[in-house]
């Protein structure tokens, strides 16, 4: 309920906000979105985009990302917001959520982004690919391939109506399948099936 925004529509403002939520670690794969932004901003000259990196940003990997951002001259386009308590409010302002993780388990951040009406562009790994169906309720890119992520972003930017449709369908999927009540119901059913087998 905290994240669900039934009336939200993305890509309505001049500036398009990308958001990537999760601790800044190698396993979350944020370097892929930094690489993709480098191509978008410095080669394609896309002007109206900004990326928010939300999560604990201490440690060597975060410093590596800061070095990349400085090298690519993206400090005015990519913001470190640190660990936040108002993630729902940030999703409300964002348009596209990128989930670049190598091994998300359930993928709570993916579901929260979908419920908030964001278009999710996620890595085709682990829990993310079980939640997001490519081209139906979001987009999937090949993990470890920043060019694949770049291509999915370009598709969304060039096909805004389709991107809105995917985000809307993703929100519907999330509310139908991934509420706490639905999860409890499905786990209960699973326990019943296991008990019957005994």
C-alpha positions in Angstrom: 0.0 0.0 0.0 2.9 2.3 0.7 4.2 2.0 -2.8 1.1 1.4 -4.9 0.3 4.4 -7.1 -2.7 3.4 -9.3 -2.9 6.8 -11.2 0.8 7.4 -11.9 1.9 7.8 -15.5 5.6 7.9 -16.5 7.5 10.0 -19.0 5.3 13.0 -18.6 7.9 15.5 -17.6 10.8 17.2 -19.4 13.4 15.4 -17.3 13.3 11.6 -17.2 14.4 10.1 -13.8 16.0 6.7 -13.6 16.3 5.1 -10.2 18.4 2.2 -9.0 17.7 1.1 -5.4 19.9 -1.2 -3.3 23.2 -1.2 -1.5 26.0 0.0 -3.8 27.9 -3.3 -4.2 29.3 -5.3 -7.0 26.5 -7.8 -6.7 23.9 -5.1 -7.4 25.8 -4.3 -10.7 25.3 -0.5 -10.8 28.4 -0.2 -13.0 26.2 -1.4 -15.9 23.8 1.5 -15.6 26.8 4.0 -15.3 28.3 2.5 -18.5 24.9 2.8 -20.3 24.5 6.4 -19.1 27.9 7.2 -20.5 26.8 6.2 -24.0 23.5 7.9 -23.7 24.9 11.2 -22.4 28.3 11.5 -24.1 27.7 9.7 -27.4 24.0 10.0 -28.1 23.9 13.4 -26.4 20.7 12.7 -24.6 20.1 15.8 -22.4 17.0 15.2 -20.4 17.9 12.2 -18.2 19.1 11.8 -14.6 20.0 8.7 -12.5 19.5 8.3 -8.8 21.6 5.7 -7.0 19.8 4.9 -3.7 21.4 2.8 -1.0 24.4 2.6 1.3 27.3 4.0 -0.7 30.4 3.2 1.4 33.2 1.0 0.3 35.5 0.3 -2.6 32.8 -0.5 -5.2 31.1 2.9 -4.5 34.4 4.6 -4.9 35.0 2.8 -8.2 31.6 4.0 -9.4 32.4 7.6 -8.4 35.7 7.3 -10.4 33.7 6.1 -13.4 31.2 8.9 -13.1 34.0 11.5 -12.8 35.9 10.0 -15.8 32.7 10.1 -17.9 31.9 13.6 -16.7 28.5 12.5 -15.4 28.5 14.1 -12.0 25.6 16.4 -12.9 23.6 13.4 -14.3 24.2 10.7 -11.7 23.4 11.4 -8.0 24.3 9.3 -5.0 21.3 9.7 -2.6 22.6 7.3 0.1 20.4 5.1 2.3 16.9 6.5 2.4 13.7 6.0 4.4 11.6 7.6 1.7 12.1 5.2 -1.1 8.3 5.2 -1.9 8.5 8.9 -2.4 11.5 8.6 -4.7 9.7 6.0 -6.8 6.8 8.4 -7.1 9.1 10.9 -8.7 11.0 8.4 -11.0 10.0 7.1 -14.4 12.3 4.0 -15.0 13.7 1.7 -12.3 16.8 -0.3 -13.2 17.5 -3.6 -11.4 21.0 -4.6 -12.4 21.6 -7.3 -9.7 23.4 -10.5 -10.4 21.4 -12.5 -7.9 18.2 -11.0 -6.6 16.3 -13.5 -4.5 12.6 -12.5 -4.3 13.2 -9.1 -5.7 11.3 -6.8 -3.3 12.7 -3.7 -4.9 11.5 -4.9 -8.3 8.0 -5.4 -7.0 8.0 -2.1 -5.2 9.1 -0.2 -8.4 6.4 -2.0 -10.4 3.7 -1.2 -7.8 4.8 2.5 -8.0 4.1 2.5 -11.7 7.7 2.7 -12.8 8.9 0.9 -15.9 11.3 -1.8 -14.7 14.4 -2.6 -16.8 16.0 -5.6 -15.1 18.8 -8.1 -15.5 17.7 -11.5 -16.9 18.9 -13.3 -13.7 17.6 -15.0 -10.6 14.4 -13.6 -9.1 14.2 -10.6 -11.5 13.4 -12.7 -14.5 10.8 -14.6 -12.5 9.0 -11.4 -11.7 9.4 -9.4 -15.0 8.2 -10.9 -18.3 10.2 -9.1 -21.0 8.1 -7.0 -23.3 4.9 -7.7 -21.2 5.3 -6.0 -17.9 8.8 -4.6 -18.1 12.1 -5.1 -20.0 15.0 -7.5 -19.4 18.6 -7.0 -20.4 21.5 -9.5 -20.5 23.3 -9.3 -17.2 26.9 -8.2 -17.5 26.2 -6.5 -20.9 25.9 -2.7 -20.5 25.2 -2.5 -24.2 22.1 -4.7 -23.8 20.9 -2.4 -21.0 21.6 0.7 -23.1 19.5 -0.8 -26.0 16.6 -1.4 -23.6 16.8 2.1 -22.3 16.9 3.5 -25.9 13.8 1.4 -26.8 11.9 2.9 -23.8 13.0 6.5 -24.6 12.0 6.1 -28.3 8.8 4.2 -27.7 7.2 6.2 -24.8 3.7 4.9 -25.3 4.9 1.3 -25.2 7.0 2.1 -22.2 3.9 3.5 -20.4 1.9 0.4 -21.4 4.6 -1.9 -20.0 4.8 0.1 -16.7 1.0 0.0 -16.3 0.9 -3.7 -17.0 3.8 -4.2 -14.5 1.8 -2.4 -11.8 -1.2 -4.6 -12.4 0.9 -7.7 -12.3 2.5 -6.6 -9.0 -0.8 -5.9 -7.3 -2.3 -9.2 -8.5 0.6 -11.5 -7.7 2.9 -9.9 -5.1 1.0 -8.3 -2.3 1.8 -9.6 1.2 -1.6 -11.2 1.4 -1.1 -13.0 -2.0 2.4 -14.3 -0.9 1.0 -15.6 2.4 -1.9 -17.3 0.5 0.5 -19.0 -2.0 2.9 -20.2 0.8 -0.1 -21.6 2.6 -1.2 -23.5 -0.5 2.4 -24.8 -0.9 2.4 -26.1 2.7 -0.9 -27.8 2.1 0.4 -29.6 -1.0 3.5 -30.7 0.8 1.4 -32.0 3.7 -0.9 -34.0 1.3 2.2 -35.7 -0.2 3.1 -37.1 3.2 
